[in-house]
């Protein structure tokens, strides 16, 4: 059996109880994740796909676009989306949720200066929002943390609260990606969490076909699963249009 023929199910350090690490260590890990998101394609992938869901040109919008970012971490994705929206002249309101209190603390600090963003604690598997509460729902590099059962459950919740569409990104399981992350985490960080969890995240990730199957079981409307540069993949879809 090859190294990547099946998903690994070893636990990432970041998924252990928060007593297993301290706030400084966790903050360093989130800083590393922000660098990866910026330089290895996550911002580009999110903005590329959100542009296809929001009528940037020629479409009059009534009220702000309502966006939900699920498992937000330090909320760097919401900040990138708000900066993009400002440049496009689009009104936007972003709610960023996470169930880790350390993440909420970091997100509140990182989003100062962005009044468009509201940070809140919430259970991502049972979100306290009504059906279709948000125009667009985002989720970045989160699915690989969960079992297939929980991944399907999360995807169902994402589809439930999205009115216009959804964009979910994650790593693609790949030998090259695993080798690259293994090298990068040794060269560019001394953070214990990043060094352990980075390569393991690739081993825990899905393939395109696996994610497509789970998205289908979750009943995501209008879905497509596409590859993006730097061993990312995106499942996205349009459910409807803004009234």
Long-range contacts (C-beta under 8 A, 24 or more apart in sequence): 3-175, 3-178, 3-203, 4-173, 4-174, 4-175, 4-178, 4-203, 7-173, 7-203, 7-204, 7-205, 7-206, 7-210, 8-200, 8-203, 8-204, 9-147, 9-204, 10-200, 10-203, 10-204, 12-145, 12-196, 12-197, 12-200, 12-201, 12-204, 13-192, 13-193, 13-196, 13-197, 14-145, 14-193, 14-197, 15-145, 18-100, 18-101, 18-102, 21-192, 21-193, 23-102, 23-105, 25-191, 25-192, 25-193, 26-102, 26-103, 26-106, 26-193, 27-102, 27-106, 28-189, 28-191, 28-193, 28-194, 29-191, 29-193, 29-194, 29-197, 30-73, 30-74, 30-103, 30-106, 31-74, 32-189, 32-191, 32-194, 32-198, 33-73, 33-74, 33-76, 33-141, 33-194, 34-74, 34-76, 35-188, 37-76, 37-77, 37-80, 37-140, 37-141, 38-76, 40-230, 40-232, 41-228, 41-229, 41-230, 41-232, 42-77, 42-140, 42-141, 42-169, 42-232, 43-77, 43-80, 44-228, 44-229, 45-169, 45-228, 45-232, 45-234, 46-77, 46-80, 46-81, 46-138, 46-140, 46-167, 46-169, 47-80, 47-81, 47-84, 48-228, 49-167, 49-234, 49-236, 50-81, 50-84, 50-136, 50-138, 50-167, 52-236, 53-135, 53-136, 53-164, 53-165, 53-167, 53-236, 53-238, 54-90, 54-136, 55-242, 56-88, 56-90, 61-90, 61-91, 61-242, 62-242, 62-243, 63-91, 64-90, 64-91, 64-92, 64-93, 64-116, 65-90, 65-91, 65-92, 65-93, 65-135, 65-136, 65-242, 66-92, 66-93, 66-95, 66-133, 66-134, 66-135, 66-136, 66-163, 67-92, 67-93, 67-94, 67-95, 67-134, 67-135, 67-136, 67-137, 67-138, 68-94, 68-95, 68-96, 68-97, 68-129, 68-133, 68-134, 68-136, 68-137, 68-138, 68-161, 68-162, 69-94, 69-95, 69-96, 69-97, 69-137, 69-138, 69-139, 69-140, 70-97, 70-124, 70-127, 70-137, 70-138, 70-139, 70-142, 70-154, 70-157, 70-158, 71-97, 71-98, 71-99, 71-124, 71-139, 71-140, 71-142, 72-96, 72-97, 72-98, 72-103, 72-107, 72-119, 73-98, 73-103, 73-106, 73-107, 74-103, 74-106, 74-107, 74-110, 75-106, 75-107, 75-110, 75-111, 75-117, 75-119, 76-110, 77-138, 77-140, 78-111, 78-114, 78-117, 79-110, 79-111, 79-114, 79-117, 81-138, 82-114, 82-116, 82-117, 85-116, 92-116, 93-118, 94-118, 95-120, 95-134, 96-120, 97-121, 97-122, 97-124, 97-127, 98-122, 98-124, 99-123, 99-124, 124-154, 124-157, 125-150, 125-153, 125-154, 125-157, 126-157, 127-157, 127-160, 127-161, 129-161, 130-161, 131-160, 131-161, 132-160, 132-161, 132-162, 132-163, 133-161, 133-163, 134-161, 134-162, 134-163, 135-162, 135-163, 135-164, 135-165, 135-242, 136-162, 136-164, 136-165, 136-166, 136-167, 137-161, 137-162, 137-165, 137-166, 137-167, 138-166, 138-167, 138-168, 139-166, 139-167, 139-168, 139-169, 140-168, 140-169, 140-170, 141-169, 141-170, 141-171, 141-201, 142-168, 142-170, 143-168, 143-170, 143-205, 143-206, 143-211, 144-170, 144-171, 144-201, 144-204, 144-205, 144-206, 145-204, 148-214, 151-206, 151-214, 152-214, 152-217, 152-218, 153-218, 155-214, 155-215, 155-218, 155-220, 155-235, 156-218, 156-219, 158-220, 159-218, 159-219, 159-220, 159-221, 159-239, 162-239, 163-239, 163-240, 163-242, 164-238, 164-239, 164-240, 164-241, 164-242, 165-222, 165-236, 165-237, 165-238, 165-239, 166-220, 166-235, 166-236, 166-237, 166-239, 167-234, 167-235, 167-236, 168-234, 168-235, 168-236, 169-228, 169-232, 169-233, 169-234, 170-205, 170-206, 170-211, 170-232, 170-233, 171-201, 171-202, 171-205, 171-231, 171-232, 171-233, 172-205, 172-206, 172-207, 172-208, 172-227, 172-231, 172-232, 172-233, 173-202, 173-203, 173-205, 173-206, 173-207, 174-202, 174-231, 176-231, 177-202, 177-230, 177-231, 178-202, 178-203, 180-231, 202-231, 206-233, 208-233, 211-235
